[in-house]
Amino acid sequence: GFIGLAGPYDFLPVKTQRLKDIFGPEETRWQSQPIHFVTGNNPPTLLMVGLKDDIVWPKNTYNLAKAIKAKNGEVKVVEFPDYGHIDMIAKIAKPFRDNSDLFDQLVMFIEAHTK
């Protein structure tokens, strides 16, 4: 399976010069976008998104899920209304995972897709 947490899957165009330098020439920049590599043959996918994320906008998650579904791939999106970008990772850390629905969702997905 594949688990994505607040991932940058579909964020073009980039606007700042810093991001343009990081992601290279405009004609090849599309290759940095996972959304362009969806075939429908992806493993079962869990995409988790914090709706208060202002670093990697939630539309990245929704666009990737839509592309996977359009190719008949298996995808589940789980939203966390009160989480920002940092929360998405912090809830996996041992000191913060008690009573964490995010951590529980990860475990359930892994258990459902392993033998």
N, C-alpha and C positions, 0 to 999 in steps of 0.2 A: 504494500500500500504506500500511499504518499500522504503526508500531512503537511499542510501549509498554514503558517501562522502569520497573518498580517503581511502577506508577501507582495512584493512589487512585480506583479505579473504582466501589467499592461499600463505603462505610465508615460508613453510618448504622447506628444512631443515634450522634450525637456526644454526649459527656458533659460536656466542660468548657464553662464559660461563654464562654471565648475562641472556641472553635470554633462555638458557637451564634451568637455575634455575627458571625463571619466568614461563615457559611453561611445566615444570615437566618432568617426565621420558620419554625417547624416545618412549617407547611402547604405551604410552597414549597421546603423544603430538598431534597426528592427530586430537584429539577431540577439539582442540583449533581452528580448521580451518573450517569456515562456508561452504566452498566449499564441504565438506564431508556430508553436511546435506541437499543438494538440492534434492527435490523430484519431482519438477514440479508443486507441489501444492502451491508454494509460492504465496503471493499476488503480484499484479502488482508491478514491481520493477524498480526503477530509480537508475542507478549507474552513479555517476559523478566523473570524474578523471582529475587531473591536469597533463599534460604531462611533466611538469618540476619537478614533485614530486620525490625527492631523499630520502625520508624517508619511504614512503610506495609506492613501485614501481607500476606503472600503470598495470603491468602484473597481479596483484591481481584482478583488476577490469575486465580485459579482460577474465581471466580464469573463474571467477565466472559467467560472462555473458554467456560464452560458455557452461558452465555446466547447467545453467538454460535453455538455448535454446535447449540443447540436451535432456532435459526432457520435452520439449514443454511448458515451463513456459514463462510468459510474462516479458520481460526485455527490457529496453532502456538504452543505454550508451550515455552519453554526455561528450565530451572532451573539455578541456580548455587548449589550446596550451601554454599559457603563465603563467599558475598558478602552483605554488609549493604546498606543503602540507599545509602550514599555510594559503595561499591564499584561499584554499577551505573552510576553516571555517570563515576566516575574512570577506569574501564577504556576509556572512549572518548577521553579526553584523550591527546594525542600522547605525553607522557612515559611513560604507563602502558599503552599498547596493544600493545606487543611481547608476543608469546606470550599474547595475550588471546583466549580462546575467545569472549567476549562480542562483541568487535569483529569477529572472524571471522564470527560468526553474523549480525551486522548486514550485513556486506558481502555474504555469500551470499544473504540475503533480498533485498537491493536488486538485486543482479545477476539473481536469478531472476525479478524482477518488473518489470524495465525492458527496453526494447528498444533 
